[in-house]
Amino acid sequence: AGLHTHISKIKDENKRLLETGNQNLLRKILSGQFEKTEDMRKELKSHKMDLSGSVYSVMVIKNIGRSSSEENIKSYESFMVYEIQQVIPKANVCFTEKDTIAVILPVKNDGIKDFEQSAISSVESEILLRYHFRALIGMGESVTELTQISQSYKTGCEVVDYNFLMGEQRFYYYTELPSEEDYYYPIEIENALFKSVLESDFEAARGILRQIQEENFAKRKL
């Protein structure tokens, strides 16, 4: 009952935030629609958004619990926006798709690693564990340009996808994932193969396996 009361109190504030258009701008940034930094800065200024920093990273949080109804999903969004901004005041929170949150973290000095670890710890202890949410966290690569934020988001998604497909493992950083050496089996191909099998899309799986075969045995002569 306490959680539902808490959620209802912040719904109106969250609705106001979403209606400002900030969410659409953040989605454009995360999807890499800006080619020039100056164009992005103009958009941020027009929306009165502060995304200033010398280093950026994107934390991706995927809810892997059950959200059975549209109302539950909206409650979850409202709750997470509010709670994340409480534990990480610098965060810019964006819902990129159902049950997936991207948290853009700007830092104005070289302490990005400490900041990332603090952010992960805060989200896990103050939100996920406290309210019994099942979610996976992936931290994207650190970048120095605004236009590279989309790359950080992409790598953060790859961490989350890998953890989910491998049975909810707890890798947090892209550098922790198994690396490709002399063979061809990049993480995005591995994730796509797992996904196609889980969804019984065997035609897609065959196509991926053919690609792996071509890269390893025809091109690399393994």
C-alpha positions as MATLAB code, in Angstrom:
seq = 'AGLHTHISKIKDENKRLLETGNQNLLRKILSGQFEKTEDMRKELKSHKMDLSGSVYSVMVIKNIGRSSSEENIKSYESFMVYEIQQVIPKANVCFTEKDTIAVILPVKNDGIKDFEQSAISSVESEILLRYHFRALIGMGESVTELTQISQSYKTGCEVVDYNFLMGEQRFYYYTELPSEEDYYYPIEIENALFKSVLESDFEAARGILRQIQEENFAKRKL';
ca = [
       0.000    0.000    0.000;
       2.840    2.375    0.836;
       4.461    1.882   -2.559;
       1.193    2.555   -4.416;
       0.686    5.744   -2.394;
       4.234    6.814   -3.199;
       3.686    6.155   -6.910;
       0.423    8.110   -7.033;
       2.098   11.156   -5.491;
       4.707   11.393   -8.240;
       2.539   10.530  -11.273;
       1.490   14.131  -11.929;
       5.077   15.394  -11.711;
       6.286   12.657  -14.049;
       3.509   13.442  -16.536;
       4.619   17.080  -16.556;
       8.227   16.063  -17.237;
       7.241   13.761  -20.084;
       5.065   16.426  -21.710;
       7.967   18.886  -21.974;
       9.381   16.941  -24.897;
      12.570   16.115  -23.025;
      11.982   12.399  -23.500;
      11.849   12.761  -27.281;
      15.096   14.748  -27.309;
      16.856   12.189  -25.102;
      15.691    9.402  -27.444;
      17.146   11.308  -30.395;
      20.474   11.619  -28.574;
      20.522    7.941  -27.582;
      19.658    6.762  -31.090;
      22.486    8.816  -32.607;
      20.354   11.197  -34.676;
      22.700   14.140  -34.098;
      25.825   14.288  -36.247;
      27.112   17.622  -34.939;
      27.699   18.561  -31.319;
      26.600   22.157  -31.899;
      23.196   21.006  -33.187;
      22.714   18.899  -30.081;
      23.715   21.762  -27.800;
      21.154   24.045  -29.475;
      18.404   21.491  -28.923;
      19.410   21.003  -25.297;
      19.393   24.759  -24.721;
      15.959   25.160  -26.312;
      14.616   22.463  -23.975;
      16.405   24.051  -20.987;
      18.284   20.808  -20.336;
      21.713   20.577  -18.741;
      23.863   17.772  -20.133;
      27.228   19.386  -19.532;
      30.208   17.201  -18.699;
      33.647   16.173  -19.849;
      32.869   12.433  -19.727;
      29.582   10.630  -20.321;
      28.308    7.112  -19.805;
      24.883    5.527  -20.079;
      23.468    3.131  -17.520;
      20.864    0.785  -18.998;
      18.334   -0.765  -16.614;
      16.047   -3.521  -17.886;
      13.063   -4.583  -15.808;
      12.857   -8.387  -16.031;
       9.926   -8.697  -13.652;
       6.380   -9.116  -14.855;
       4.487   -5.985  -15.987;
       1.143   -7.443  -16.898;
      -0.791   -4.292  -17.742;
      -0.250   -0.890  -19.306;
      -1.158    0.694  -15.971;
       1.584   -1.273  -14.192;
       4.125   -0.186  -16.814;
       3.162    3.493  -16.415;
       3.407    3.187  -12.633;
       6.836    1.621  -12.999;
       7.995    4.457  -15.278;
       6.748    7.135  -12.890;
       8.342    5.426   -9.927;
      11.720    4.871  -11.603;
      12.062    8.417  -12.961;
      11.463    9.829   -9.503;
      13.631    7.349   -7.595;
      16.615    7.466   -9.965;
      16.698   11.249   -9.841;
      16.649   11.068   -6.043;
      19.701    8.795   -5.825;
      21.546   10.281   -8.843;
      20.617   13.991   -9.080;
      22.793   14.524  -12.196;
      20.996   11.786  -14.120;
      18.923   12.324  -17.243;
      16.404    9.468  -17.353;
      14.825    8.217  -20.575;
      12.499    5.297  -21.363;
      13.779    3.929  -24.656;
      11.372    1.008  -24.914;
       9.020   -1.044  -22.762;
      10.668   -1.785  -19.410;
      14.061   -0.398  -20.499;
      15.555    2.769  -19.006;
      18.609    4.696  -20.166;
      20.263    6.921  -17.570;
      22.713    9.431  -19.053;
      25.461   10.239  -16.555;
      27.575   13.367  -17.207;
      30.714   13.918  -15.112;
      32.813   17.091  -15.166;
      36.097   15.470  -14.133;
      38.042   12.241  -14.500;
      36.189   10.386  -11.746;
      33.792    8.624  -14.096;
      34.607    5.110  -12.817;
      33.950    6.013   -9.189;
      30.770    7.819  -10.217;
      29.576    4.813  -12.244;
      30.229    2.414   -9.349;
      28.422    4.734   -6.959;
      25.480    5.013   -9.362;
      25.223    1.222   -9.761;
      25.406    0.697   -6.000;
      22.776    3.373   -5.328;
      20.314    2.015   -7.886;
      20.720   -1.553   -6.654;
      20.499   -0.849   -2.920;
      18.130    2.117   -2.830;
      15.717    1.068   -5.587;
      16.003   -2.519   -6.807;
      16.673   -4.288   -3.501;
      14.617   -1.925   -1.403;
      11.495   -2.334   -3.531;
      12.133   -5.908   -4.701;
      12.423   -5.110   -8.417;
      14.019   -7.678  -10.699;
      16.193   -5.719  -13.084;
      19.543   -5.961  -14.816;
      22.055   -3.115  -15.061;
      24.561   -2.542  -17.857;
      27.006    0.371  -17.976;
      27.979    1.553  -21.435;
      31.464    2.615  -22.485;
      32.629    6.024  -21.255;
      32.771    8.671  -24.010;
      33.973   12.261  -24.210;
      31.694   13.701  -26.923;
      27.951   14.356  -26.755;
      27.516   12.718  -30.152;
      29.095    9.507  -28.776;
      26.422    9.030  -26.101;
      24.535    6.757  -28.507;
      27.568    4.433  -28.595;
      27.620    4.275  -24.807;
      23.918    3.420  -24.839;
      24.449    0.681  -27.435;
      27.199   -1.004  -25.428;
      25.154   -0.727  -22.228;
      22.279   -2.530  -23.982;
      24.680   -5.267  -25.085;
      25.739   -5.848  -21.476;
      22.114   -6.127  -20.327;
      21.148   -8.398  -23.236;
      24.110  -10.684  -22.575;
      23.303  -10.945  -18.875;
      19.652  -11.705  -19.598;
      20.341  -14.328  -22.232;
      22.982  -16.005  -20.068;
      20.634  -16.451  -17.115;
      20.746  -13.065  -15.344;
      24.487  -12.847  -14.797;
      25.936   -9.768  -13.145;
      28.421   -8.260  -15.537;
      28.167   -4.476  -15.280;
      30.682   -3.188  -17.819;
      31.171   -3.825  -21.521;
      34.841   -4.636  -20.875;
      33.783   -7.527  -18.619;
      32.065   -9.397  -21.444;
      33.893  -12.248  -23.181;
      36.069  -10.764  -25.911;
      36.552  -11.870  -29.507;
      40.163  -12.792  -30.256;
      41.189  -14.660  -33.386;
      37.714  -15.986  -34.104;
      34.538  -14.182  -35.197;
      31.772  -14.275  -32.612;
      31.021  -10.693  -31.494;
      28.647  -10.135  -28.616;
      25.872   -8.716  -30.818;
      25.940  -11.875  -32.969;
      25.889  -14.083  -29.869;
      22.923  -12.157  -28.459;
      21.086  -12.339  -31.797;
      21.645  -16.096  -31.998;
      20.356  -16.687  -28.465;
      17.346  -14.466  -29.147;
      16.414  -16.234  -32.393;
      16.568  -19.653  -30.706;
      14.551  -18.501  -27.681;
      11.902  -17.118  -30.056;
      11.966  -20.306  -32.215;
      12.969  -18.201  -35.233;
      15.062  -20.942  -36.797;
      15.369  -19.233  -40.163;
      17.065  -16.276  -38.474;
      19.274  -18.682  -36.491;
      20.355  -20.442  -39.697;
      21.282  -17.096  -41.249;
      23.406  -16.148  -38.241;
      25.140  -19.537  -38.214;
      25.925  -19.173  -41.919;
      27.470  -15.759  -41.207;
      29.595  -17.229  -38.384;
      30.686  -20.071  -40.667;
      31.617  -17.690  -43.496;
      33.609  -15.364  -41.229;
      35.515  -18.103  -39.395;
      36.081  -20.847  -41.962;
      35.973  -19.086  -45.333;
      37.598  -15.720  -44.445;
      39.788  -16.610  -41.449;
      40.570  -20.186  -42.561;
      40.136  -21.550  -39.035;
];
